[in-house]
Amino acid sequence: MASTISAGTTAGTAIAIAGDTTGNLAFTTQAGTYTQTLPNATGTVMVSGNMPTFRARPSSSTQSISNNTWTKVTFGTEDWDTNNNFASSTFTPTVAGYYLINGSAYLTNGSGNITQARCNIYKNGSTEVYGQFSQFNATGSNNTDNIATISGLVYCNGSTDYIELYAYIGGSSVSPQIAGSTNYTMFSGILIRAA
């Protein structure tokens, strides 16, 4: 049995919401034009309240890391975290689904040259999405700063899966760092489709 909810006071322009015998929900004008039918949904119906998203950045000016070593990037400041899923530089979503994850790291090598710069998305402690490998000419003196970026889709089970950003520097300096004083080092994610 169909039911109708109308909004408006002018005949022919009010909006009707009607359910039909197939279980579909239809939005129409009272005159029957501009019909939009929404089919039955299975699984989770996405609304703004259950689409977790976060963005974080470093709270300190620099993070010292080891040369030629994959290192977890530290993020101490949250710009937002809508579902309280980000802590200790780790995103642990509680809604199962497919997440778009973005990361960037401003890599600096003091006065020496960077010969390699990269950042990867890690899931559960291992590389899930590989960033572009950048190799630089080490004979000059201008390769002291580079920004590595990464973006990819990652499935999370909504309970135990967790996501982190790791960075890598190869170069001649003994004091490579991730610069956090600018907005070039960032980490963000958003649920784009529930499981």
C-alpha positions, 0 to 999 in steps of 0.5 A, spaced: 500 500 500 502 506 497 503 512 502 504 519 500 507 525 504 506 532 501 510 539 502 507 545 499 500 549 499 500 550 491 496 544 487 501 541 482 507 544 485 507 540 492 512 535 492 510 528 494 514 522 496 510 515 495 512 508 496 509 503 491 508 495 492 515 494 489 518 497 495 521 503 491 520 510 493 518 515 488 519 523 489 514 526 484 510 533 483 503 533 485 502 533 477 506 527 476 512 530 473 519 530 475 519 523 478 525 520 481 525 513 483 530 510 489 530 503 488 531 498 494 537 498 498 541 493 500 547 493 505 548 500 508 545 506 505 550 512 506 548 519 509 553 524 511 553 522 518 556 515 517 561 517 512 568 517 516 573 522 514 579 525 517 585 530 515 591 531 520 598 534 519 604 534 523 604 539 530 612 539 530 616 543 525 620 537 523 621 529 524 628 526 524 628 520 520 633 515 518 636 515 511 634 509 506 629 507 511 621 507 511 619 511 517 612 512 519 610 520 519 607 523 525 601 527 525 599 531 531 594 535 529 587 533 527 584 538 522 577 534 523 576 527 525 568 526 524 568 519 527 573 519 532 577 514 528 584 517 528 589 517 533 597 516 534 598 518 527 593 512 525 586 511 522 582 505 524 575 506 521 569 503 524 565 503 518 567 497 513 568 500 506 572 503 501 576 509 503 580 514 499 586 515 502 591 521 501 598 523 503 604 527 502 610 528 505 615 534 505 622 531 505 628 535 506 635 533 507 639 538 510 645 541 506 646 534 502 642 531 496 636 527 496 637 521 491 630 518 492 624 520 495 617 517 496 611 515 501 607 509 501 600 508 504 601 502 509 595 497 511 596 493 518 603 495 518 605 493 510 605 497 504 598 497 501 599 502 495 606 504 493 607 511 491 611 513 485 619 512 486 622 519 485 630 518 483 634 525 483 641 526 480 646 526 486 651 530 482 648 537 483 647 541 490 639 543 489 636 537 491 635 538 498 627 538 498 622 534 495 614 533 496 612 526 495 605 524 494 600 518 494 593 517 493 589 510 493 583 506 494 583 502 500 578 497 503 578 497 511 573 491 515 571 496 520 574 493 526 581 491 525 584 494 519 588 500 520 592 505 515 598 509 516 603 514 512 610 512 511 616 516 508 622 514 505 629 518 503 635 516 500 641 521 500 647 524 502 646 527 508 646 524 515 640 528 517 634 527 513 627 530 516 620 530 514 618 538 514 612 539 518 612 547 519 608 547 512 601 544 510 605 540 505 605 534 509 598 532 510 594 525 511 587 525 509 581 519 508 574 519 506 569 513 506 566 513 499 563 506 499 560 502 504 562 495 504 
